[in-house]
Amino acid sequence: MSQHAAPAPRAGRKEWTGLTVLLLPLLLVSMDVSVLYFAVPFISRDLQPSATQQLWIMDMYGFVLAGLVLTMGAIGDRIGRRRLLMVGAVAFGAASVGAAYSGSAEMLIVMRALLGIGGATLMPSTIALVRNMFHDAKQRATAIAIWTGAMTGGIALGPVLSGLLLEHFWWGSVFLINLPAMAVLLLLVPVFVPEFKNPREGRFDLPGSVLSLGAVLPAMFGIKRGAADGFDAPAWAAIAVGVVVGALFVWRQRTAAHPMVNREVLRGRGFRAGLSVNTVAMFAMIGYVLYTTQYLQLVLGYSPFKAAMWAVLPSVVVGAAAPMAAQVARRFGRSATIAGGFVLGAVGYGLMMLVQADSPLWMALVFITVPSVGIIGVATQVMDLSLAEVAPERAGIAGALMETGQEFGGALGMALLGSLGTAVYRGRIDAHTPAGLDAAARHGVHETLPDALAVAAHLPGRLAAEVTTAARQAFMSGMHVASLGAVTAMLLGAVLTVTLLRRHEKRTADAPVVDAGEPVAVARH
């Protein structure tokens, strides 16, 4: 078939309605990453988890989701993306009920793992269905921009919704909110979303699936442990296991007759470049978010709920900016838009270096919105580019690879930018800790800003004020250095865009026309 044999069919009202339906699971999956932020104290009171169990309650969902998203993307390509989406919705809803009514910490950890399994089915299914429903390049770019904006908005809305529910209901309500949305999804998806799968896909690569899980889980655990407790021997051992198993996974995919990750997906240089660029973007955005929340809560003194409410404002702007990125790309080109987004991100993180402990709230909110807008432009265009680079029947595994890259980029960002800020904080606070503290108090002040404020709460008035001021100033020094690290990442992303993506712009812009008549969609309405 000639590349320009026929124009790509345009989506109609049914496809756009279907997109709206697909945003429901996306919002819920992204919200579940952050919905427990305010619920942990209530869970601790009722279930009395140990410190280790509390960490697993928070992290198990993300670990399992990251570990299984590749597997679920491959399964969706084989059995059908809509079918996998509906199976995942049932599993997600059932696990939500189990989590809400957990009677022990162990049960809640298991339910969070099951939620991760359900979430892993939903994420690649939604983006793959968007790829298959929107063949026209302009419409697909807009749809992917809306999809990306919804994912970002869900993460920001999670703490706000959690805070609202916890003011009136018990902690299990943060899980039960999933049920109405999943019920609506199960009713409307068969009506508005057609089925797509690859009828030519080979048998499922079970060894590859096991190896992918064995690579991602220990690597993510090691990175997360390093971010929280420092890169000690267990953290490095877990990362090493992940790297070794990851090498075995790559070998398996290169030699298997029916690999889980089809080699055609990674053959395109544009897709590989897009995967790298997107990972860099998530490194900065997710790696820096903890500084923003801690600044609002621990430096400016807002309650967690008020801090979450204020943090929603930049997310609203970002959500509105996501569709605009598609319009900018149509005028100036995709690679120019991506590079411009990275430059805007560098400017924004540079502006954050001007924020001080006594700066007005608006300054931090405006300045942090700048890189967020830039990165959302990067994310929307990179996702569109990457999906345009692969055949529609490979959209599930392609979307899963992009999601895996995002998870690793974010985890690395939190670990490295977090460690950088902590090192600067400790160096400064050691030089400015007020006299008159005993050894235990000095140790607490040395660790982190939250620990320092906890120590200050038990000190006499003047000494407490001195410790609080010194700790906040030390935190700001760490945040400024982390801002510089984020600026560096943004500039690296811009360089990668110019050197790796620019040469592919014309080819990827023309590529979407090819799938106009591809017989790869098994449509059942």
N, C-alpha and C positions, 0 to 999 in steps of 0.2 A: 504494500500500500504506500502510495506517495505520501510524503509528510504533509502536503497541502491538498490532499484529495478531497476533503470535505471540511466545512466549518464545524467547529465543535458545537454540539447542541447546547442551547441556553437553558438554565434552570428556570422553572416556573414557580407558581405560588406553593405548590405541594412541596417542592424541595426546600424552599425558604422556611415553610412551616416545620418541615422535618428537621432543619437546622436548629430551630428554636427548641424542639423537643430534645435534641441531642445535647443541648447546653445543660439540661437538668442533671444528668449523671456527672458531667464534667464539673459543674459547680460543687456538687456534693463530694466528689473525690478530692478536689483541691481544698475544700473546706475542712475535710477530716484531717488534713495535715496539721491544721492549727486550732481546731475546735476545742482541744483539751487544755489550752493555755490557762484558762480560768477555772477549769473543773478539777484540776489536780488537788488543790487543798481539800475539796469536798470528798473526792475519792479517797484521799489519804485518811480522812476522818472516819469514813465508813468501812473501808476495806483494810486499812492499816498495812499497806504494803511496805516492804523494806525499801531502803534507798535504791538497791539494785532493781527490785521489782518496779519501782516507780519509773525508773529510766526505761525499762522494757515496755511499760504501758505506753509511754510517750513515743518510743522509737520503733516498736514492732511493726506498726502499720506501714511506715515508710520503708523499712527494711524488706518486708515481704513484697510490697508493691514493686520496688526497684528490682528485686531478684526475679520476679515472675513476669514482668511486663514483656520481655522478649518472647518468652514461651507463649504467652497469651496472644501476642501479635501474630505469631506463626500459626497458632491454632485457629485464629479468626480467619486467616487467609485460606484455611483448608475447609472448615465447617461452615463458614459464613459469618460475616461481621455482625449482622443483625441478630443471628441466633446466639452468638457469643455474648452480645450486649444484653440480651434478655435473660440468658442464664446468669450472667454476672449481676444483673439487677436483682434477681431473686436471691442470690447468695448474699449480696450486699445488704438487702433488707433483712434477711434472716439473721445475719451476723450482727446487725444493728440492734435487733431485739435482744439477742444474747448478751451483747455488751451492756445494754441499758439495765438488764436485770442480773448482772453478774453478782454472785454472792461472795466472791473471793478475788484476791489479786491474781491468782493463777488463772481463774476462769476469764477474767478481763483481758489478760495477756493473750490467751488463746483466741478470744473473740476479736481482738485487734489484729491478730494474724489472719483470721478468716476475712476480716474487712479488707486487709491488704490484698488477699487473693481476689476478692470481688472487685476491688479497685483496679487491679492489674488487668482484668478483663474489660473494664469500661474505658480506660484511657486510650489504648490503641484502637479499639473498635470505633470510637466516636470520630477520631481524626481520619481513619481509613474510610469511613462512610462519607465524611465530608469530601474527601478526595474523589470518591466514586460518584457522588451526587452532583458535583459541580465540575463540569468539563471545560466550560468557557474560562479562559485564563483570568479575565477581569473579575468575573463572579466568584471564581475559586479563591482569588486573592482576598476579596472582601469577606468571604465566608471564613477563611482561615484566620483573618484578622479578628473577626468577632469571636471565634473559638478561643484564640489566644487571650483576648481581653477577658473572656469569661473565666478562664483558668486563673489568671492573675487576680481577678476580682474575688474569686472564691477563697483564695488564701487570705485576703484582707478581711473578708466578711466573716470568716470562721470565728475569730475571737469576739467580734461584736455580737454575733448571734448567740454565741456561748454565754456571754455576759448577760444578755437580755433574758435568756431562758433560765439562767441560774438565779436571777432575781425573783423568779416566781415559782420555779419547779425544782425537783431534785436533779442531781447530776446526770442521771440516765436520760433525761430529756434531750441532751445534746446529741444523743444517738438516735432517738426516736424521730427526730425531725427528718431523717432520711426516708421514713416509710411513705408518707404521702407523695413525695416526689417519685419514688420508685413505682408506686401504684400508677401514677399518671403516665410514667414512662412505659410501663407494660401495656397500658391501654392504647397509647397513641403511636408507639413505634411501629406496630404492624400496619397502621393506617397510612402513615406519612413517610416511612423510611423503607425503601426497597432493600431486598437482600442482595448482597454481593459476595462472591467467593471466587477462588481461582480453581476452575475445573481441571486444570492440568497439573496441579500441585502433587508432588510425590508423597510418600508415606512420612509420617511424623518422625522427627529426629529426637527420640527419647534420650539417648546419651548426650546429645548436644544440649537438651533442655536441662538435664541434671548438672552438666558442667557449667552452664551459664548461671544457674542458681548458686553453685559452689564457688563461682568466681565473684559474683556481685555481693553476696551476703557477708563473707568475711572481710572483703575490702571495705564495704560501707561501715561495718562494725568497727574496723580498725581506725578509719578516718574519723568517725563520730567519737570514738573513745579518745583519740588524740586531741580532738577539739575540746572535749569536756575535761579530761584529766591529764593532758600532756601525752606526748608520744613515748610511752614507756614500752617495755619489752612485749607485753601482750598486744599492744596496739600494732607494733611493727610486725609481730608474728602473724597476726590476722591479715595484715596487708600483704605480707609475703605469700601466705596461703592463697589469697585472692589472685595475686599476680601469677603464681604457678598454675593454678587451675584455669585462669584466664588464658594462659599460653596453650594449655591443653584444649581449651574450647576453640581457639583460633585454628589449631592443627586439625581438630575434628571438622570444622567448617570447610577447611581447604581440601580435605581428603574424602569426606563422606559423599556417597552417591546422591543422597537427598538431604543436604544440610538444612538446618533450621533457618539460618540466614543465607538466603540464596545469593550466590556470588555475583549475580548481575546487579544486586542492590548496591554493593560497595564498589562496583567497577567504575561507576561514574565519578569523575573527579569532582564535579559540582556537589554531589551528595556528600562525599567525604569532607570536602571543604566546608560545606554548610554545617555538618555535624561538629567539626572542630570549632567553627566560629560561634555556634550556639552554646557550646560548652563553656567557652570563654565568657560569653555574656552572662550565663547563669552563675558562673564563678563570682563575678562582681555583685550581681543583684542580690542573690540569696546570701552570699557571704557577708554582705554589708547590713542586711536587714536587722540583725541583732543589735547593732550599734544604734540604729534609729529608735528601736523600741526601748532600749535601756536609757538613751538620752531623754526621751519623753518621760519615762517613769522615774528614773533614779537621779537624773540631773535637774530636770524641771519640776519633778515632784508630782506628776499626775498619777492618779490611780490607774491600774491596768485597764479598766473598762474605758475610762476617759482617754487614755493613750490610744487604745484601739479605735475609738471613735474618731479622734483626730487623724489617725493614720489612714482612715478610710478616704479622707478628702483627696490625697494624692492618687489613690487607687481609682477614684471616679474620673479624674483627669486622664489617667493612663488608659482606662477603659474606653473613654471617648476618643483618645488619640490612636488606638489600635486600627480602626477602619480608615483613619486619615492616612496611615502609613501606606496603605494600598494605593491611594490616590497619588501620593507623592512619588511612589515607585513608578506608576504609569507615566508620570511626567518626566522624571529625571533618571529613571532606570533603577533596577533592583540593587545592583552593587553599590551605586552612589547613595541610595537610601540607607543601605546597611552600614556603609562606611560613615555616613553622616550621623546615624544613630549612635555609633560608637564614639564619634567626636563629641556629640552632645552629652553622652554619658561621662566622658572625661571632663568636660566643662562642669557638669553638675557635681561630680565627686570632688573636683577642685574647689568649687564653691563651698562644699561642706567643711573644708579646712578653715573657712572664715567663721564658722559657728563657734561660739564660746559658751561657757556655762551660764552666763547671764544674758545671752542673746534672747530676743523676743521669739515667741513660738512661731510666728509667721515666717521668720527667716529660715528655720529648719524645714518647715513644711514646703515652702517654695523651692528651696535649694534641692531637697531630696526628690521633688517632683521632676526636676530637669533630667537627671539620669534615668529615672523610671520611664519617662516618655521616650527617651532615646533607645533604651533597651527593648521596650515593647515594639518599637519599629524594627529593631534587629530581629526579634523573635518571630514576628509575623512574616517578614520577608524570607527569613531563612527557612522556616517551615514550608512556606509556599514553594520556594526554590527546591528544597529537598524532595518534596512530594512530586513536583513536576519532573524531576530527574529520573524517577523510577516508573515502571509500568504500573497501571492502576491495580493489577492483580497482586502487586507486591506492596500495596500501601500499608497493610497492617504491620508487617515486619519493619517497614521503613519508619512508620510513626513510632513503633516501639523502640527502635534504635535511637531516635531523636529524644524520646523520653528518658531512656537510660543515660544518654549523654547529659541531659539536664540534671538528673539526680546526682551523677558523679560530679559535675561542675559545681552544683550547689554545695554538696558535702565538702569538696575540696576548698571552696571559698570560705565556708564557715570555719573549717579547720585552720587554714593558713592565715586568713585575715584575722580570725579570732586569736590565734596564737601570737600574731604580730602585735596586735593591740594589747594583749595581756603582758607580753614582755616589756613593752614601753611603759605600761601602767606600773608594773612592779619596779622597774628601774627608777621611775620618777617618785613613786610614793616612798621608796626606801630612803631617798634623799630628802624628803620633805615631811616625814612622819613626825608629828609633834612629840616633844619629850613628855615623860610622865606616864607612859603606857607600860604595863607589864608585858612579859614575853608572850603570853597567850593573846593579848589584845594586839600586839604588834604583828603577830603571825596572821591574825584575821584581817587586819588592815592591809597586809601585804598581798593577800590572795587575790581578791576581786573587789570591785566597787560594791556589789551587794553585801559581801562579808564586812567590808569597812563600815557601811551604813548600819549594819546590825550591831557592830561593836560600838559605834557612836551612840546608838540608842540607849546604851547602859552606862554612858559616861556623864560626868557633870557638865553643865551647860556650856561653859567657855571651851573646855577641852573637846566636847562633842562637836561644837561648831568648827574648831580648828581641824579636827579629823575629817569631818564632812567636806569642808572646803578643799583640803589637800587631796582627798580621794577623788572628788569630782574633777579637780584640775588635772590630776594624773590620768583619769579616764579620758578627758578631752584630748590630752596629748596622744594617748593610744588611738583614739578615734581619728585624729588628724593623720597619723601615720598609716592607719588602715585606709583612710581616704586616698592617700598617695598610692597605696597598693592597688586600690580599685581603679585609679586613674591609669596606672601602668597597664592593668589588664585591658582597659578600654582602648588604649592606644595600640596594644598588641592586636586586639580584635580588628581595629581599623587597618592595620598593616596586613593582616591575614586576608581581609576582605579585598584589598586592592591587589594583592599578589596572587591570590588563589581563585577568587570568584569573578573578577572583572572579565577575564578571558572567556568565561562560560556564559556571559549575560545574553548574548544574541541567541546562542543555541538553546538555552533553557527557556527563553522567551517564546521561541517557536515550537518547542517540544510539546506543549499541551494539546496542540491540534491533532496529534497522532492518535489519541485515544478516542476520537469521535466515533469510530466504527469498530473498535476493538471488541471481539466477542469474548470478553473475559468476565462480564458481569452476569451472574445467574440471578435474574431479577424475579422475585416473587412478591407481589403486592398484597 
